[in-house]
Amino acid sequence: MLIRTNAIVLRSLKYSDSQVIVDMLTEQSGRVSFICRLAKTAKGKLKKQLFQPLTILEITYDSRPRVTLQRITDACIRQPFGSIPFHPYKLTISLFIAEFLLYSTRDEQQDLPLYQYVESSVRWLDATVRSFANFHLVFMMRLSRFIGFFPNLEDYRSGDFFDLRNGIFSTLPPLHPDYLSPQESAKIGLLMRMNYESMHLFVMTRAERNRCTELILDYYRLHVPGFPELKSLPVLRELFE
């Protein structure tokens, strides 16, 4: 069955001299992996440039339920980037976000709100001209709402501990080691008050931002089986002052 859908590239791996394996988050089918034969001539449809991380595509593929790697029959760029490939900081953040999504959405089925959130976020990053140093923090925290472990902030009081396993605040430390001190728990509340339009108002040092990144990734590792250390993280740590 032919399916036409919007899709966001997460990873592209060389399979042979003429083929690549591409992991995508699609609007119609959730996470799908494809094997694509690259064009050998300028007139070919499937060019290597289409499959750069976070590229927003419109694709057609032949869906076969018992096949692990689907085959794309047609693809075109749905939203050309105006700045991400040419801005070193935006490019670094985009590579981190793509790798982060590769593992955090690994088992996701069709989820239209999730897809729309990711696509609109990528579009925002590409278009923004104001400070975006906290973009990845806001993106990761708000993605947890769609995956199912968004922190419960309703009962937060200053001085509370944050239980990483259960995503809740408590006045006493839980009876397991996966929790944050009151000082670091306050950072969770701070992060949840940010959005893309207001995050430039929250000034952080590089060390503070990197610590928040580590806390969020630790939170994901507790809730997403097999979530690994991200290879793109060391480069991200060096961004901004």
Disulfide bonds with the S-S distance in Angstrom:
none
